[in-house]
Amino acid sequence: MLISGPYRSGTNDNPEKMAANQNALEAASWPIFQPGYIPMIGERVAQPVWQAAGGKLPGDDLHEEIFCPAAERLISICDAVLRLSGEGQQSSHCCCRCPVQPISGMSLVYRNTPP
């Protein structure tokens, strides 16, 4: 299950605020893991790719080239997406582009396969 939510949005690229957002994404991983899902956080997948490609600052050209496409690729192979609340332009953009349907009774979880 992909965990999606604010990462850079509202932080002005402040590392402490971005770390707080990352912590919120990570906090959702344990409750997802317990019932049998493998939690995925797009930033954790994209970060080493971005650094290996020479990325230096959040929002640089490589950041834009790697982070959203990484999330989109994860969406295509994940069983579901958990969209955490909060302002997140990239996560909202990517979730809007994913071909998944809401899971009945859960307003923030979307599934790639029908229930």
C-alpha positions as CSV (number, residue, x, y, z in Angstrom):
1,M,0.0,0.0,0.0
2,L,1.4,3.4,-1.0
3,I,1.2,6.0,1.7
4,S,0.7,9.4,0.2
5,G,0.6,12.8,1.9
6,P,2.3,16.1,2.3
7,Y,6.1,16.0,2.1
8,R,7.3,19.4,0.7
9,S,4.0,21.3,0.6
10,G,3.8,24.0,3.2
11,T,7.4,23.6,4.3
12,N,9.1,26.2,2.1
13,D,11.7,23.4,1.8
14,N,12.6,23.7,5.5
15,P,14.4,20.4,6.4
16,E,12.8,20.2,9.9
17,K,9.3,20.7,8.5
18,M,10.0,18.2,5.7
19,A,11.3,15.7,8.4
20,A,8.1,16.2,10.4
21,N,6.0,15.4,7.3
22,Q,8.2,12.3,6.6
23,N,7.6,11.2,10.2
24,A,3.8,11.4,9.7
25,L,4.1,9.3,6.5
26,E,6.2,6.7,8.5
27,A,3.8,6.7,11.4
28,A,1.1,5.3,9.1
29,S,3.3,2.4,8.1
30,W,2.9,0.2,11.2
31,P,-0.9,0.1,11.2
32,I,-0.7,-0.7,7.5
33,F,1.8,-3.5,8.0
34,Q,-0.1,-5.2,10.9
35,P,-3.0,-6.5,8.7
36,G,-0.6,-7.8,6.0
37,Y,0.2,-4.9,3.7
38,I,3.7,-3.8,2.8
39,P,3.7,0.0,3.3
40,M,5.5,2.0,0.6
41,I,6.5,5.7,0.9
42,G,7.3,7.2,-2.4
43,E,9.8,9.6,-1.0
44,R,11.8,6.7,0.4
45,V,11.9,5.1,-3.0
46,A,12.7,8.3,-4.9
47,Q,15.3,9.8,-2.6
48,P,18.2,7.5,-3.4
49,V,17.4,7.7,-7.1
50,W,17.4,11.5,-6.9
51,Q,20.7,11.6,-4.9
52,A,22.4,9.1,-7.3
53,A,21.3,11.3,-10.2
54,G,23.0,14.3,-8.6
55,G,20.0,16.0,-6.9
56,K,21.0,18.6,-4.4
57,L,18.1,20.7,-3.3
58,P,14.4,19.8,-2.9
59,G,12.5,21.2,-5.9
60,D,15.5,21.2,-8.3
61,D,14.9,19.9,-11.8
62,L,15.9,16.4,-10.9
63,H,13.6,16.4,-8.0
64,E,10.7,17.2,-10.2
65,E,11.8,14.7,-12.8
66,I,12.1,11.8,-10.3
67,F,9.7,12.2,-7.3
68,C,6.3,12.3,-9.0
69,P,7.1,9.7,-11.6
70,A,8.4,7.4,-8.8
71,A,5.1,7.8,-7.0
72,E,3.1,7.1,-10.2
73,R,5.1,4.0,-10.9
74,L,4.5,2.8,-7.3
75,I,0.7,3.5,-7.7
76,S,0.6,1.2,-10.7
77,I,2.0,-1.8,-8.7
78,C,0.5,-1.1,-5.2
79,D,-2.8,-2.8,-4.1
80,A,-4.0,0.4,-2.5
81,V,-3.1,4.0,-1.8
82,L,-3.6,5.6,1.6
83,R,-3.9,9.4,1.2
84,L,-3.1,11.1,4.5
85,S,-4.8,14.4,5.2
86,G,-3.1,17.7,4.7
87,E,-2.0,19.9,1.9
88,G,0.2,18.1,-0.5
89,Q,0.3,19.3,-4.1
90,Q,2.4,16.4,-5.5
91,S,0.5,13.7,-3.5
92,S,-2.9,15.0,-4.5
93,H,-1.7,15.4,-8.1
94,C,-0.4,11.8,-8.2
95,C,-3.4,10.3,-6.5
96,C,-5.7,12.1,-8.9
97,R,-3.8,10.4,-11.8
98,C,-3.9,6.9,-10.3
99,P,-6.4,4.4,-11.8
100,V,-7.9,3.3,-8.5
101,Q,-11.3,3.3,-6.9
102,P,-12.2,4.3,-3.3
103,I,-12.6,1.4,-0.9
104,S,-16.1,1.5,0.5
105,G,-16.3,3.2,3.9
106,M,-12.8,4.5,3.8
107,S,-12.5,8.0,2.4
108,L,-8.7,8.1,2.2
109,V,-7.9,4.6,0.9
110,Y,-8.0,3.7,-2.7
111,R,-7.5,0.2,-4.2
112,N,-6.2,-0.8,-7.7
113,T,-8.5,-3.8,-7.8
114,P,-12.3,-3.8,-7.3
115,P,-13.5,-4.9,-3.8
